[in-house]
């Protein structure tokens, strides 16, 4: 018999706040976390805006020796995980840590550490390379550090599937718990990759917005004038728990995960095929025994690229038919920017909050309708609406698709 999987805690580090309350208030108010990058090193790059984490205090989570060993993406990941555990109110002395795992992904990992050490070697020789370079850089180390600091010795997994990473971590954790292999898993994603090389690479692809003089309106998913995504950073972590395990210890249940769909386009490295996204949504709903007309809200992947938003709209229409026009479909990357490997974790949290408070967040900066993106994208202001079932979409370069189905706990 399949076991129920619920969420009992979540935590966040983001350009819109480093705790759930601040973050959610800013999301509801439709605020943008995007700003101009003032550092000289970004001069000459076509894109000079991004979603920077502000006022993060790593000393609240690490001692000085640890901070010398942990890349920023690891710091963000553990901070979000610690918040999730605190909210879950887990008594570490009363749980079986062998039955609790950590599934924390990152699309790029310790890219800043790699570049800093590469520059140090070029400038001053190999002896100036940090002995911590490799463990700081590799993408699985966020999972490793969280496990070390919590003592959780259950399964660990570190997906690297571009922008689908966070959703894949949550979805695979869901399946593990549902099938009885674990009682609980910390799951999500983290990213800290705002640097000139990454910006130069994406700029050369013409994938990023160049609205440098108007950063807060640069990310404009579904708008006819959208010209690319805005890179962002942060982390989102959720504590997934088997229902009876959570109930037995008196945990507050924040929502339920009922389905997960993962597919591959097998089409093109950067251009999506709508059918892959559509199939992932269908699988996620079928697994949760959810009919298309039961879905009230979709937190869209929608990054603000011309082709990506158009493809996702087509996918939603192909799955939901006429009901597609009765759904609320918001693109919260209009506020957060694109957090890459962290996006799935952050957007799963937004989706759970939307369900619990019956609020569909806005797609801000929506001014010019696009006839090929003609769904109800909740333009510019959040609305109150009944939300019982929702999807959170995550699609990544290489054709990776991961969709989570969530519903109100009852």
C-alpha positions, 0 to 999 in steps of 0.5 A: 500500500502506498503511504501518504507523504506530507510536508511539515517544514520548509525554509528559504534563502532568497532575494526576497527574504531569508525566512518564510514570513518575509519571503511570503509577504513579499511574494503576496505584495508582488515585489521584485528581488532583482537589482542592478549589479554594481560590481566592476567585474560585470561591466562589458557583459550585456546583462548586468542585473540579477537576484542577489541574496541580501542580508544573509548572516552565515554566522547564524548557521556556521562557525568561522572554521566551517565558513572557510570550507563551505561554498555559498551554495552549501551555506544557503542549502544548510540554512534553508534545511535548518529552517525547515527542521526548526519549523517541523519541530523535530526532536532529534533524540526521538527519531530514527536517523537511519530512516531520514534522508537528505535529497538536496540538488544544485544545478551548478554547485560551487562554481564561484569556488572553482573560478576563485581557485582557478584564478589563484592558480593562474596568478600565484601558482598551484600552491595557492589552491585551497585544499578544500577546493574539491569538497567546496565545489562538487554539487553533492556537498550540500547534501553531505554537509546537511547530513553531517550536521544533522546526523541523518544516515538514511538515503542521500541524493544530489540531482543535477538536472539544470532548472528541474533539479529542485523538483526532481529532488522533491519528487524522488524523495516523495517516491522514496517515502511513499514506497516505505524506504524512509520515514522522512527526507529533507529535499530541495535545491540551492544555487549561488552562481552569480558571477561574470563567467556564467553571465557571459555564457548565458549572454552569448546564448542570448538567453538573459534579459538585457533590461539593465536600466529597469531591473525590477521589470526585466523578468516579465514571463508571458509578456509579449516583450519578454527578452530572457530570464534574470539569474538569481540565487538562493535555496529552498528546502522542504521536510517531507514526512510519512503521514503516520510518522508526522501524526504520531509525533504531533507535527503540524502538517502544511500540505500533502504531495500526491504525485510526481512526473519526470520525463525527458524531451529527447529533443534539443539541448536548449529548445524545449518540446512541449510534449515532454512537459505535457507528459510530466504533468499528466504523470504527476496528476495520474499518480495522485489520482487527480483529474485535470478539472481538479487542478486549481493552480499551476506555479509555472516554470515560466522563466521569461524566455520567448520560446520557453513560456510559449512552449509551456503554455502549449503544454498546459493547453494540451493537457487541460484543454478547455480547463486551461482557461479556468486555471490560475497560472502564475510565474513567480520568477517575475519576482524571484528571478530564475534560481536554477537548481533552487527554483523547484524548492522555492516554488514548491514552497510558494505553491504550498503557501498558495494552497494553504492561504488560497492565494494565487501569487501574481505574475508581475510586469505583465503589460503586453498580452502575447496571443500565444501565452493567453492563459490567466497568468494572474497579472500584476496583483495576487488574488484570493481564490480557492486552491485545493490542488496545484502543480509546480512545474520545473523544466531544464536545459537538456530536456529534463522535466519534473512536475510535483502535484500538491493538495490541501491537507485534510 
